[in-house]
């Protein structure tokens, strides 16, 4: 009975977090609210995963939303612009001749795939590290290259969530961004810890060699 109550408690917390994401996104008319609300969602999930399971969800969410109101939009909208440019490139590729299309398709696919994979790390990195916007983007990009296993897990997890929402659209209200944040944050934190441990080992080795 205690285990069932715990499961129901977590389902309620995850659903509540998703409702906060939707509400605050709407409060900012989506244009100004979507990215700050998404950052706040990932911040709460990061707290949960790192052991702070009893935090007051609304207070934590509101704090992160206010702090990220400008920076989260500065982080997110360059990728919106990039997505629009890639969409125009896709339209161009579909109307040019076959030979030119073949030449352009390969770099288009590479850039598109790397952009999507970088976006998977973007918000977990933003809430985990105290970095400037450009450093968040660069770190997210290099984490894609340095952590192929975690990257594959994140891509498969994101696909599974989106696939489920496509077939059960009523779940979007309660289990969309909050679940996606959990699916992406867990492997991203693992990847971050791996990099931190490697850096620590390198620093220790350098310190020993200096002695």
C-alpha positions as CSV (number, residue, x, y, z in Angstrom):
1,X,0.0,0.0,0.0
2,X,2.9,2.4,0.9
3,X,4.5,1.7,-2.5
4,X,1.3,2.4,-4.4
5,X,0.8,5.7,-2.5
6,X,4.4,6.6,-3.4
7,X,3.7,5.9,-7.1
8,X,0.5,7.9,-7.0
9,X,2.3,10.8,-5.2
10,X,4.9,10.9,-8.0
11,X,2.3,10.7,-10.8
12,X,0.6,13.7,-9.1
13,X,3.8,15.7,-8.8
14,X,4.8,15.1,-12.4
15,X,1.3,16.0,-13.7
16,X,1.3,19.1,-11.5
17,X,4.7,20.2,-12.9
18,X,3.4,19.7,-16.4
19,X,0.3,21.9,-15.6
20,X,2.7,24.6,-14.3
21,X,4.6,24.4,-17.6
22,X,1.5,24.8,-19.6
23,X,0.1,27.6,-17.4
24,X,3.3,29.7,-17.4
25,X,3.8,29.1,-21.1
26,X,0.3,30.5,-21.7
27,X,0.9,33.3,-19.2
28,X,3.7,34.5,-21.4
29,X,1.5,34.0,-24.5
30,X,3.8,31.1,-25.5
31,X,6.2,33.5,-27.4
32,X,7.7,34.9,-24.1
33,X,6.7,32.1,-21.8
34,X,7.5,28.8,-23.5
35,X,11.3,28.8,-23.0
36,X,11.3,30.2,-19.4
37,X,8.6,27.7,-18.4
38,X,10.6,24.9,-20.0
39,X,13.8,25.9,-18.2
40,X,11.8,26.0,-14.9
41,X,10.5,22.5,-15.6
42,X,14.0,21.1,-16.2
43,X,15.3,22.9,-13.1
44,X,12.6,21.2,-10.9
45,X,13.3,17.8,-12.5
46,X,17.0,18.2,-11.9
47,X,16.3,18.9,-8.2
48,X,14.3,15.7,-8.0
49,X,16.9,13.6,-9.7
50,X,19.7,14.9,-7.5
51,X,17.8,13.9,-4.4
52,X,15.8,17.0,-3.5
53,X,12.5,15.3,-3.7
54,X,10.7,17.4,-1.1
55,X,11.2,20.8,-2.6
56,X,8.2,23.0,-2.8
57,X,7.5,22.6,-6.6
58,X,5.6,25.9,-7.2
59,X,8.2,28.1,-5.4
60,X,11.1,26.4,-7.2
61,X,9.3,26.7,-10.5
62,X,8.4,30.3,-10.0
63,X,11.9,31.2,-9.0
64,X,13.5,29.6,-12.0
65,X,10.8,31.1,-14.3
66,X,11.6,34.6,-13.1
67,X,15.3,34.1,-13.3
68,X,15.2,32.7,-16.8
69,X,12.7,35.0,-18.3
70,X,15.3,36.8,-20.5
71,X,18.2,34.2,-20.7
72,X,15.9,31.3,-21.5
73,X,14.5,33.1,-24.5
74,X,18.0,34.1,-25.6
75,X,18.9,30.5,-25.4
76,X,15.9,29.1,-27.2
77,X,15.1,31.5,-30.0
78,X,18.4,31.1,-31.9
79,X,17.4,27.4,-32.4
80,X,14.0,28.5,-33.5
81,X,15.7,30.6,-36.2
82,X,18.0,27.7,-37.1
83,X,15.0,25.4,-37.4
84,X,13.3,27.9,-39.8
85,X,16.5,28.2,-41.9
86,X,16.7,24.4,-42.1
87,X,13.1,24.2,-43.1
88,X,13.8,26.7,-45.9
89,X,16.8,24.6,-46.9
90,X,14.6,21.5,-47.0
91,X,12.1,23.3,-49.3
92,X,15.0,24.3,-51.5
93,X,16.4,20.8,-51.7
94,X,13.0,19.4,-52.7
95,X,12.7,21.7,-55.7
96,X,16.2,21.7,-57.2
97,X,17.5,19.1,-59.7
98,X,18.3,15.6,-58.6
99,X,22.1,16.0,-58.9
100,X,22.2,19.2,-56.8
101,X,19.7,17.7,-54.4
102,X,22.0,14.8,-53.7
103,X,25.0,17.1,-53.1
104,X,23.0,19.3,-50.7
105,X,21.1,16.5,-48.8
106,X,24.1,15.0,-47.0
107,X,25.3,18.3,-45.3
108,X,21.7,19.2,-44.6
109,X,21.1,15.9,-42.8
110,X,24.3,16.2,-40.8
111,X,23.6,19.7,-39.7
112,X,19.9,18.9,-38.9
113,X,20.8,15.8,-36.8
114,X,23.5,17.6,-34.9
115,X,21.1,20.5,-34.2
116,X,18.4,18.2,-32.9
117,X,20.9,16.2,-30.7
118,X,22.4,19.5,-29.3
119,X,18.9,20.7,-28.4
120,X,18.4,17.5,-26.3
121,X,21.2,18.6,-24.1
122,X,20.4,22.3,-24.1
123,X,18.1,22.6,-21.2
124,X,19.7,20.0,-18.9
125,X,23.1,21.7,-19.4
126,X,21.5,25.2,-18.8
127,X,20.0,24.3,-15.5
128,X,23.0,22.2,-14.3
129,X,25.9,24.5,-15.1
130,X,26.3,28.2,-14.3
131,X,27.3,29.3,-17.8
132,X,26.8,32.1,-20.4
133,X,24.4,31.3,-23.2
134,X,27.1,30.6,-25.8
135,X,29.0,28.3,-23.4
136,X,25.7,26.4,-22.8
137,X,25.4,25.9,-26.6
138,X,29.0,24.9,-27.0
139,X,28.9,22.5,-24.1
140,X,25.7,20.9,-25.4
141,X,27.3,20.4,-28.8
142,X,30.4,18.8,-27.4
143,X,28.4,16.6,-25.0
144,X,26.7,15.1,-28.1
145,X,30.2,14.1,-29.5
146,X,31.7,12.9,-26.2
147,X,28.7,10.9,-24.9
148,X,27.3,8.8,-27.8
149,X,25.6,6.2,-25.5
150,X,23.8,8.8,-23.4
151,X,22.9,10.7,-26.6
152,X,21.3,7.7,-28.1
153,X,19.4,7.0,-24.9
154,X,18.1,10.6,-24.9
155,X,17.1,10.5,-28.5
156,X,15.3,7.2,-28.0
157,X,13.6,8.4,-24.9
158,X,12.4,11.6,-26.5
159,X,11.1,9.6,-29.5
160,X,9.2,7.3,-27.2
161,X,7.6,10.2,-25.3
162,X,6.6,12.0,-28.6
163,X,5.4,8.7,-30.1
164,X,3.2,8.1,-27.0
165,X,1.8,11.7,-27.1
166,X,1.0,11.3,-30.8
167,X,-1.1,8.3,-30.2
168,X,-2.5,9.4,-26.8
169,X,-2.9,13.1,-27.3
170,X,-5.0,13.6,-24.1
171,X,-1.8,12.9,-22.1
172,X,-0.3,16.1,-23.3
173,X,-2.1,18.1,-20.6
174,X,-0.5,16.1,-17.8
175,X,2.5,14.2,-19.0
176,X,4.3,16.0,-21.9
177,X,7.1,18.4,-21.0
178,X,7.5,17.1,-17.4
179,X,8.0,13.5,-18.6
180,X,10.3,14.7,-21.4
181,X,12.4,16.6,-18.9
182,X,12.8,13.5,-16.8
183,X,13.8,11.4,-19.8
184,X,16.4,13.9,-21.0
185,X,17.8,15.0,-17.6
186,X,18.7,11.6,-16.3
187,X,21.2,10.6,-19.1
188,X,22.4,14.2,-19.4
189,X,23.3,14.3,-15.7
190,X,25.1,11.0,-16.1
191,X,27.1,12.4,-19.0
192,X,27.9,15.5,-17.0
193,X,29.2,13.4,-14.1
194,X,31.4,11.4,-16.5
195,X,33.0,14.5,-17.9
196,X,33.4,15.9,-14.3
197,X,35.1,12.7,-13.2
198,X,37.5,12.7,-16.2
199,X,38.4,16.3,-15.6
200,X,39.0,15.5,-11.9
201,X,41.3,12.5,-12.8
202,X,43.2,14.7,-15.3
203,X,43.7,17.4,-12.6
204,X,44.8,14.9,-10.0
205,X,47.3,13.3,-12.5
206,X,48.7,16.8,-13.4
207,X,49.0,17.6,-9.7
208,X,51.0,14.3,-9.0
209,X,53.3,15.0,-12.0
210,X,54.0,18.5,-10.7
211,X,55.1,17.0,-7.4
